[in-house]
Amino acid sequence: MSDELLEAPVRPEVETASPPAPEAGEANLSPAITKGAAVSALAIATAACGGGGGSSGGSSSGGTPPTGGGAPPPVAVVTPQTDEEAARFLLQASLSASTAEISSLRSDGFEPWLDRQMNRNNDQTARQFFTSQGYDQVTTERYYFDSSIGDNMAWSQLLQGGSGVRKRAALAMSEFFVVSLSSINNTWRALAMGEYWDILNRNAFGNFRELLEEITLNPAMGIFLNTLGNRKADPRSGRVPDENFGREIMQLFTIGLFELNNDGTVRTSGGEPIETYTNEDVTGISKVFTGYDYDYTGIGFTPDTRGGNFDIPDADYTRQPMTADQSKWRFPKNESFHSDAEKTFLGVTIPANTGAVESLRIALDTLFNHPNVGPFFGKQMIQRLVTSNPSPAYVDRVASAFNDNGSGTRGDLRAVFKAILLDDEALNTANVTNANFGKLREPMLRYAQWARTFGAQSASGRYELGNTSDTSDRIGQSPLRSPSVFNFFRPGYVPAGSQAAERNLLAPEFQLVNETSVAGYVNQMERVIDGSVFWSRDIQPQYTNELAIAEDSNALLDRLDLLLTAGQLSDNTRSLILPVLDEIDVTATSDNETKLSRIHLAVLLIMASNDYLIQK
């Protein structure tokens, strides 16, 4: 990767002619690679820009800045001028690219296509997935204790169906409003996580304020950060309210640790960052989140199917929002556990004897209206979708869209995600050669892209991939299984001793990278692609379109380059891959096994290359 920028930015143009006809064919998957291929792949993966320096764009030097500033969207429709430009946008906005979507995007233009995708709902919710598999029934399989069906659900959502744009936004927000299946230990734990995921999907293009409230009252979040069962202070026993959620809703979900300018830069006083809250603010706001527990309204109970000395509540108890209304609890108490004390935080005081519902409204409104939320949330969403180091001007434009969607509405997530994806800094193809721009693809996104690119389906219909977090015998990351509330990686992470550190660049996803994870990823993907690894055998791909051109190694590489990297394989990487492909003698009359050997090898070598791993 080069440090040099193109002299003149290559920018999307306003459509002036008829769009090109759709490309023929679509891709699909199926499994044969040698151990030598894995070695070649690992060599390619480690040969390009070292230390993660090319993974991101600098927060000070950033990506190539736009020339126009924060002007309103043009009346004319802006369209991608090449298939590569269209594929690049698809890989930022969605989970994969296909020739059909490339053609559609070039025909519609960026914003009309994005609007259409944002208007699509998912064709199957998490709740519907669980019901379709009978996972929400009390049976001898005891699904009510099974966390692996939560993994099945998460992978089913990422690998097939619905709006890829909506799911991509929801996945990004699952790394901001973090809840982890690994830390949920209630009955119907997987279904609790399913409701959390459905909340993110329903609200992906709604309003931040409504999303914040639904996430706050979600039982999975209540378990994860101790709101569920949190009780007011008791002077007799010395009990005080649990402060876990009160702290994290400020630190991680809304305003962050330090006051920010609208462009995401830290405000200072006397050269020191200004803290957004104090321990007293944590103590004060934590009183708001007391008294909450499951809402058992309408919930029935079934005896344990294996003779356990307990009853199993209906699955909906873990989906219904938590309540502080004692009359809705299964075991009503004589007193409320919501704190009736005065609650002071962030310059706001909730009077004593204010009820739980009103206290929650005031607290969430206070956080929502804090000036930090737009830049704090907006920058992290840019990092997840586009580049690790957005320029301050880019953050400012996205934060401004959060503050006002153009119609006086604050917190409009549709406006925020459109501002992220349609910004000049994101669309500017000059940034493809900017070493300070881009991000490392997360392992779960690589796997999802692989499956969706080639039309993979679950043989069982259950997407039985399980927990893929292990770095030695899985891919090193699993959706909805963050190891802590701080996500898989921190937004401000800089790998020590790296080129990124030398350039003062952030590289969050590199927190997942180590010797084990690099080798493990290549080894696992070798066997994922050829279908020989046990944990991925339920996912069956079809390489139909690749089989049709497998005898032409250049054509095969061109197609895979477009769909997997948006045409960003360097000449050097292509020169490393092509001779390896040509070592497998393939003609038009070769059998499918021989053709698949070349296809599998091509996919592996691309997905192990630096040009693929660093998304620009």
C-alpha positions in Angstrom: 0.0 0.0 0.0 1.2 3.5 -0.9 1.5 6.6 1.2 0.9 8.7 -1.9 -2.5 10.1 -2.8 -3.8 10.5 -6.3 -3.1 14.0 -7.6 -6.8 14.7 -8.4 -9.6 13.0 -6.5 -11.6 10.5 -8.6 -15.2 11.3 -7.6 -18.5 9.8 -8.4 -20.2 11.6 -11.3 -23.7 12.7 -11.9 -25.4 10.3 -14.2 -25.5 11.6 -17.7 -26.0 8.4 -19.8 -27.8 5.2 -19.6 -26.4 2.7 -17.0 -24.6 -0.4 -18.3 -26.5 -3.6 -18.7 -26.3 -6.1 -15.8 -23.5 -8.5 -15.9 -24.4 -12.1 -16.6 -24.4 -14.6 -13.9 -24.2 -14.6 -10.1 -21.8 -16.4 -7.8 -22.5 -19.3 -5.4 -20.3 -21.8 -3.2 -18.9 -25.4 -2.7 -15.8 -27.1 -1.5 -10.1 -28.6 -2.2 -7.0 -26.9 -1.3 -3.5 -28.2 -0.4 -1.5 -27.4 2.6 0.9 -25.6 0.3 -1.9 -23.2 -0.6 -2.3 -22.2 3.0 1.5 -21.5 3.2 1.2 -19.4 0.0 -1.8 -17.6 1.4 0.0 -16.8 4.7 2.9 -15.4 2.8 0.7 -13.1 0.8 -1.2 -12.0 3.9 2.0 -11.0 5.7 3.9 -9.6 2.7 2.2 -6.2 2.2 2.1 -3.2 4.4 3.3 -4.2 7.9 2.2 -3.5 11.4 -1.3 -2.4 10.5 -0.2 1.0 9.4 -2.2 0.9 6.2 -5.3 -0.2 7.8 -6.7 3.2 8.7 -6.7 6.8 8.0 -5.3 9.3 10.4 -7.5 11.3 12.7 -5.5 14.3 12.0 -4.4 13.6 8.4 -7.6 11.5 7.8 -8.9 10.5 4.4 -8.9 12.7 1.4 -11.2 15.5 2.4 -14.2 16.5 0.3 -14.1 19.7 -1.6 -17.6 20.9 -0.9 -18.3 20.8 2.8 -21.6 20.0 4.4 -23.9 21.1 1.6 -27.4 19.5 1.3 -27.6 16.5 -1.0 -27.6 17.4 -4.7 -30.8 17.2 -6.7 -29.2 15.2 -9.4 -28.6 11.5 -8.7 -25.0 10.6 -8.1 -24.1 7.2 -9.6 -21.0 5.0 -9.5 -19.2 5.1 -12.8 -17.5 1.7 -12.6 -18.4 -1.7 -11.3 -15.5 -1.4 -8.8 -16.8 1.9 -7.5 -20.2 0.3 -7.0 -18.7 -2.8 -5.3 -16.7 -0.6 -3.0 -19.9 1.1 -1.8 -21.7 -2.2 -1.4 -18.9 -3.6 0.8 -19.1 -0.5 3.1 -22.9 -0.3 3.3 -23.8 -4.0 3.3 -22.4 -7.4 4.0 -21.4 -8.4 0.5 -21.4 -7.5 -3.2 -22.9 -9.3 -6.1 -23.1 -8.6 -9.8 -26.9 -8.1 -9.5 -26.5 -5.5 -6.8 -23.7 -3.8 -8.6 -25.9 -3.4 -11.7 -28.8 -2.2 -9.5 -26.7 0.4 -7.7 -25.3 1.7 -11.0 -28.8 2.0 -12.3 -30.4 3.6 -9.2 -27.6 5.8 -8.0 -26.1 5.8 -4.5 -28.9 7.5 -2.5 -31.9 6.0 -4.2 -30.4 2.5 -3.8 -29.6 3.2 -0.2 -33.1 4.5 0.5 -34.6 1.4 -1.0 -32.4 -0.9 1.1 -33.1 1.0 4.3 -36.8 0.7 3.7 -36.5 -3.1 3.6 -37.2 -5.1 6.7 -35.5 -8.4 7.4 -37.3 -11.4 5.9 -36.9 -13.3 9.2 -36.5 -11.9 12.7 -34.6 -13.7 15.4 -37.9 -14.4 17.1 -39.2 -16.0 13.9 -36.0 -18.0 13.5 -36.4 -19.5 17.0 -40.1 -20.3 16.4 -39.4 -21.9 13.0 -36.9 -24.3 14.6 -39.1 -25.0 17.7 -36.4 -23.5 19.9 -39.0 -21.5 21.9 -40.8 -24.6 23.1 -40.2 -26.5 26.4 -39.0 -29.9 25.2 -36.6 -32.6 26.3 -33.9 -30.9 24.4 -34.0 -28.1 27.0 -33.4 -25.3 24.5 -34.2 -22.9 27.4 -30.7 -23.7 28.8 -28.9 -23.7 25.4 -26.7 -20.8 24.3 -25.6 -22.4 21.0 -29.0 -21.7 19.4 -28.2 -18.1 19.9 -25.1 -18.6 17.8 -27.2 -20.3 15.2 -29.6 -17.3 15.1 -26.8 -14.7 14.8 -25.1 -16.5 11.9 -28.5 -17.1 10.2 -29.1 -13.4 10.3 -25.6 -12.5 8.9 -25.4 -15.2 6.2 -28.7 -15.0 4.4 -31.8 -13.0 3.6 -33.3 -9.6 4.4 -31.7 -6.2 4.0 -27.9 -6.5 4.1 -27.8 -2.7 4.8 -30.1 -3.0 7.8 -28.2 -6.0 9.2 -24.8 -4.3 8.7 -26.0 -1.2 10.6 -27.4 -3.4 13.4 -24.1 -5.4 13.6 -22.2 -2.1 13.9 -24.5 -1.0 16.7 -24.1 -4.4 18.5 -20.5 -3.3 18.9 -21.6 0.0 20.5 -24.5 -1.1 22.7 -22.7 -4.2 23.7 -24.5 -7.3 25.2 -22.7 -10.6 25.0 -24.2 -14.1 24.8 -21.2 -15.3 26.6 -22.3 -13.5 29.8 -26.0 -14.2 29.7 -27.0 -17.0 32.0 -30.8 -17.0 32.4 -33.4 -19.3 31.2 -34.0 -18.8 27.5 -30.7 -16.9 27.3 -30.5 -17.3 23.5 -34.0 -15.9 23.0 -33.1 -12.9 25.2 -30.2 -12.2 22.9 -32.5 -12.7 19.9 -34.8 -9.9 21.2 -31.8 -7.7 21.7 -30.8 -8.3 18.1 -34.3 -7.7 16.9 -34.3 -4.3 18.8 -31.2 -3.3 16.9 -32.7 -4.3 13.6 -36.1 -2.6 14.2 -34.5 0.6 15.3 -31.5 0.6 12.9 -33.0 3.5 10.9 -35.3 4.9 13.6 -34.4 7.3 16.3 -31.5 7.0 18.8 -33.7 8.0 21.7 -36.2 5.2 21.2 -33.4 2.7 20.6 -31.7 3.8 23.8 -34.8 3.2 25.8 -35.5 -0.2 24.3 -31.9 -1.3 24.9 -32.0 -0.1 28.5 -35.2 -2.1 29.3 -34.1 -5.2 27.3 -33.7 -8.1 29.8 -30.5 -9.3 28.1 -29.0 -5.9 28.8 -30.5 -6.0 32.3 -28.7 -9.2 33.0 -25.5 -8.2 31.3 -25.1 -4.9 33.2 -27.0 -5.7 36.4 -30.1 -3.5 36.0 -32.3 -6.5 36.4 -32.8 -7.0 40.1 -31.0 -3.7 41.0 -32.4 -2.4 44.3 -32.5 1.0 46.0 -30.2 1.8 48.9 -30.9 0.1 52.2 -29.3 2.0 55.1 -29.9 -0.9 57.4 -27.9 -3.4 55.4 -25.6 -0.9 53.8 -26.8 -1.9 50.3 -26.4 0.7 47.6 -27.6 0.7 44.0 -25.5 -1.2 41.5 -23.6 1.3 39.4 -22.7 -0.9 36.5 -25.3 0.2 34.0 -25.3 3.8 35.2 -21.6 4.1 34.4 -21.7 2.3 31.1 -24.7 4.1 29.7 -22.6 7.2 30.0 -19.2 6.0 29.2 -20.0 3.6 26.4 -23.5 4.2 25.1 -23.9 7.9 24.9 -21.4 10.6 26.0 -18.0 9.0 26.6 -15.3 10.0 29.1 -14.4 13.4 27.8 -16.2 16.4 26.4 -16.0 16.6 22.6 -16.3 19.2 20.0 -18.8 18.4 17.3 -15.9 17.1 15.1 -15.0 14.5 17.6 -11.9 16.2 18.9 -11.5 16.4 22.7 -12.2 19.6 24.5 -9.5 20.7 26.9 -9.0 23.1 29.8 -5.4 24.0 30.7 -4.2 21.4 28.2 -6.1 18.6 30.0 -9.2 16.8 28.7 -12.5 17.8 30.3 -14.3 14.9 31.9 -17.9 14.5 31.0 -19.0 13.1 34.4 -17.8 12.4 37.9 -18.3 9.6 40.4 -21.1 11.6 41.9 -22.8 11.6 38.6 -22.5 7.8 38.4 -24.0 7.5 41.9 -26.8 9.8 41.1 -27.8 8.3 37.8 -27.5 4.8 39.1 -30.5 5.4 41.3 -32.6 5.8 38.2 -32.0 2.2 37.2 -33.3 0.6 40.3 -36.4 -1.5 40.9 -36.4 -3.2 37.5 -37.1 -6.9 37.0 -38.8 -9.2 34.5 -42.3 -8.4 33.5 -44.3 -11.6 33.9 -47.6 -10.3 32.6 -49.3 -13.1 30.6 -46.5 -15.5 31.3 -47.3 -19.2 32.0 -45.0 -21.8 33.5 -44.3 -25.4 32.4 -42.7 -28.1 34.5 -39.2 -29.0 33.6 -39.3 -31.7 31.0 -36.6 -33.8 32.7 -38.1 -33.8 36.1 -36.2 -30.9 37.6 -37.7 -29.3 40.7 -38.6 -26.1 38.9 -41.0 -24.6 36.3 -39.9 -23.1 33.1 -41.5 -19.7 32.2 -42.8 -19.0 28.7 -40.1 -17.6 26.5 -41.7 -14.2 26.2 -40.7 -13.3 29.7 -37.2 -12.8 28.5 -38.4 -10.7 25.6 -40.8 -8.3 27.3 -39.2 -5.0 28.5 -38.2 -5.0 32.1 -40.6 -3.2 34.5 -40.4 -1.5 37.8 -44.1 -1.9 38.3 -44.4 -4.4 41.2 -47.9 -5.4 40.2 -46.5 -7.0 37.0 -44.0 -9.1 38.8 -44.5 -12.8 39.3 -43.8 -12.4 43.0 -45.2 -9.0 44.0 -43.5 -7.4 46.9 -44.9 -5.1 49.5 -42.5 -2.3 48.6 -41.0 -0.9 45.5 -37.3 -1.4 45.0 -37.0 1.7 42.8 -35.2 4.5 44.6 -37.4 7.3 45.7 -34.4 9.5 46.7 -33.4 12.6 44.9 -31.2 11.8 41.9 -28.6 14.4 40.7 -26.4 13.9 37.7 -25.0 15.9 34.8 -26.4 19.1 36.2 -30.0 17.7 36.4 -31.9 16.9 39.6 -34.8 14.5 39.7 -36.9 15.4 42.7 -37.4 12.8 45.5 -40.4 10.5 45.2 -40.3 10.7 41.3 -41.5 7.3 39.9 -39.4 4.9 37.9 -41.0 5.7 34.5 -40.6 9.5 34.9 -37.1 9.1 36.3 -36.1 7.0 33.3 -37.5 9.5 30.9 -35.6 12.4 32.4 -32.3 10.5 32.5 -32.5 9.2 29.0 -33.6 12.6 27.7 -30.7 14.2 29.5 -28.2 11.8 27.9 -29.8 12.0 24.5 -29.6 15.7 24.4 -26.0 15.9 25.5 -23.8 17.5 22.8 -21.3 14.6 22.9 -23.7 12.0 21.6 -23.6 12.9 17.9 -19.8 12.9 17.6 -19.2 10.1 20.1 -21.7 7.7 18.3 -21.1 9.0 14.8 -17.3 8.5 14.9 -17.6 4.9 16.1 -20.1 4.1 13.4 -17.8 5.6 10.7 -15.0 3.4 12.2 -17.2 0.3 11.9 -18.3 0.9 8.3 -15.8 3.0 6.5 -12.4 4.0 8.1 -10.7 3.8 11.4 -9.5 7.4 11.2 -12.1 9.7 9.8 -11.1 13.3 9.4 -12.6 15.8 12.0 -14.6 17.3 9.1 -16.2 13.9 8.3 -17.1 13.4 12.0 -18.5 16.9 12.1 -20.8 16.3 9.2 -22.1 13.0 10.6 -22.6 14.5 14.1 -24.4 17.4 12.5 -26.8 15.0 10.8 -27.4 13.4 14.3 -28.1 16.8 15.8 -30.5 17.8 13.0 -31.7 15.6 10.1 -32.5 18.7 8.1 -36.1 18.7 9.4 -35.4 19.6 13.0 -35.2 16.0 14.3 -32.4 14.9 16.6 -31.1 11.4 16.6 -32.5 10.2 13.2 -30.4 7.1 12.6 -31.4 6.9 8.9 -29.9 10.4 8.5 -26.8 9.4 10.4 -26.1 6.3 8.4 -26.8 8.0 5.2 -24.4 10.8 6.2 -21.7 8.2 6.9 -22.1 6.2 3.7 -22.8 9.0 1.3 -20.1 11.4 2.6 -17.5 12.6 0.1 -14.8 11.1 2.3 -16.4 7.7 2.1 -17.2 7.8 -1.6 -13.9 9.4 -2.8 -12.1 6.6 -4.7 -8.8 8.5 -4.2 -8.8 7.0 -0.7 -8.2 3.6 -2.2 -4.6 4.5 -2.5 -4.4 6.6 0.7 -2.4 4.6 3.3 -4.1 6.6 6.0 -7.6 5.4 5.0 -9.5 2.2 5.6 -10.0 -0.5 8.2 -9.2 -4.1 8.9 -12.1 -6.4 8.1 -13.3 -8.2 11.2 -13.2 -12.1 11.0 -17.0 -12.5 11.3 -17.5 -10.0 8.4 -15.0 -12.0 6.3 -16.9 -15.2 6.9 -20.3 -13.6 6.3 -19.1 -12.0 3.1 -17.7 -15.4 1.9 -21.0 -17.1 2.5 -23.2 -14.4 1.0 -21.0 -13.8 -2.0 -21.3 -17.4 -3.1 -24.9 -18.0 -2.0 -24.1 -20.5 0.8 -27.0 -22.1 2.5 -27.4 -24.2 5.7 -27.9 -27.8 4.9 -29.9 -28.3 8.1 -31.7 -24.9 7.9 -30.4 -24.2 11.4 -27.0 -22.5 10.6 -25.2 -24.7 13.1 -21.9 -22.9 13.3 -21.7 -22.5 17.1 -19.4 -20.2 18.9 -16.5 -19.3 16.5 -14.5 -17.2 18.9 -11.5 -19.4 19.3 -8.5 -18.2 17.4 -6.8 -21.6 16.9 -9.7 -23.8 15.6 -12.3 -21.2 14.6 -12.1 -17.8 12.9 -11.4 -15.8 16.1 -14.6 -13.9 16.5 -18.3 -14.7 16.9 -21.2 -12.3 16.4 -22.9 -11.2 19.7 -20.1 -12.8 21.8 -17.9 -9.9 22.8 -15.6 -10.9 25.6 -16.7 -7.8 27.6 -18.8 -4.7 27.5 -15.9 -2.9 25.8 -16.5 -4.9 22.6 -14.0 -7.1 20.8 -11.7 -4.1 20.5 -11.6 -0.5 21.7 -12.3 2.4 19.3 -9.0 4.1 20.4 -6.8 1.1 20.1 -3.3 1.5 18.6 -1.1 -1.6 18.1 2.2 -1.0 19.9 5.3 -0.8 17.8 3.3 -0.7 14.6 3.4 1.6 11.6 0.0 2.8 12.8 1.6 3.9 16.0 4.4 5.7 14.2 1.8 7.6 12.1 -0.5 8.3 15.1 -3.3 6.3 13.6 -6.0 4.3 15.3 -6.5 0.6 14.3 -9.3 -0.8 16.5 -9.7 -4.2 14.8 -6.0 -4.9 15.1 -6.7 -5.6 18.8 -7.9 -9.0 17.5 -4.7 -9.7 15.7 -1.9 -11.8 17.1 0.3 -14.7 15.8 -2.3 -17.3 16.7 -5.2 -15.4 15.1 -3.3 -14.7 11.8 -2.3 -18.3 11.3 -5.6 -19.6 12.6 -7.6 -17.5 10.2 -5.7 -18.8 7.1 -5.8 -22.4 8.3 -9.5 -22.2 9.1 -10.5 -20.5 5.9 -8.6 -23.0 3.8 -10.8 -25.7 5.2 -14.0 -23.6 5.2 -13.6 -22.9 1.5 -13.0 -26.5 0.5 -15.7 -27.8 2.9 -13.4 -30.0 5.1 -13.6 -28.2 8.4 -16.1 -29.8 10.8 -17.6 -26.7 12.3 -18.6 -25.1 9.0 -19.9 -28.2 7.2 -23.5 -27.2 7.7 -22.9 -24.2 5.4 -23.0 -25.4 1.8 -21.8 -23.0 -1.0 -22.1 -23.3 -4.8 -19.5 -21.9 -7.1 -21.7 -22.2 -10.1 -20.6 -19.0 -11.9 -17.0 -19.6 -11.0 -17.1 -23.1 -12.5 -18.2 -21.6 -15.8 -15.0 -19.6 -16.1 -12.5 -21.7 -14.1 -10.4 -22.6 -17.1 -9.6 -18.8 -17.5 -7.5 -17.9 -14.5 -7.5 -14.2 -15.4 -11.2 -14.1 -15.8 -11.7 -16.0 -12.5 -9.4 -13.7 -10.7 -11.1 -10.6 -12.1 -14.5 -11.8 -10.9 -13.3 -12.7 -7.4 -11.3 -9.4 -7.2 -14.4 -7.4 -8.0 -16.8 -9.2 -5.6 -14.4 -9.7 -2.7 -12.2 -6.5 -2.8 -14.0 -4.1 -5.2 -11.2 -4.5 -7.6 -8.5 -3.5 -5.2 -6.0 -6.3 -5.7 -2.6 -4.8 -6.4 -0.6 -5.8 -9.5 1.9 -7.3 -7.1 -0.7 -9.5 -5.4 -2.2 -10.6 -8.7 1.3 -11.5 -9.9 1.7 -13.7 -6.8 -1.7 -15.4 -7.2 -2.0 -16.1 -10.9 1.1 -18.4 -11.2 -0.2 -20.4 -8.3 -3.6 -20.8 -10.0 -2.0 -21.8 -13.3 -0.2 -24.6 -11.6 -3.6 -26.4 -11.5 -4.2 -27.4 -15.1 -7.8 -26.6 -15.9 -9.5 -26.7 -19.3 -13.2 -26.3 -20.3 -13.5 -30.1 -20.3 -11.9 -30.6 -16.9 -14.1 -32.2 -14.3 -15.7 -30.1 -11.6 -13.3 -31.4 -8.9 -10.3 -30.0 -10.8 -12.1 -26.7 -11.5 -13.1 -26.4 -7.9 -9.5 -26.9 -6.8 -8.5 -23.7 -8.7 -11.6 -21.8 -7.5 -11.0 -22.7 -3.8 -7.4 -21.7 -4.1 -8.2 -18.4 -5.7 -10.8 -17.5 -3.0 -8.3 -18.4 -0.3 -5.4 -16.5 -1.7 -7.5 -13.4 -2.1 -9.1 -13.6 1.3 -5.6 -14.1 2.9 -4.1 -11.1 1.0 -3.5 -7.8 2.6 -5.4 -6.1 -0.3 -8.5 -8.0 1.0 -7.9 -7.8 4.7 -7.6 -4.0 4.6 -10.9 -2.7 3.4 -10.7 0.7 1.6 
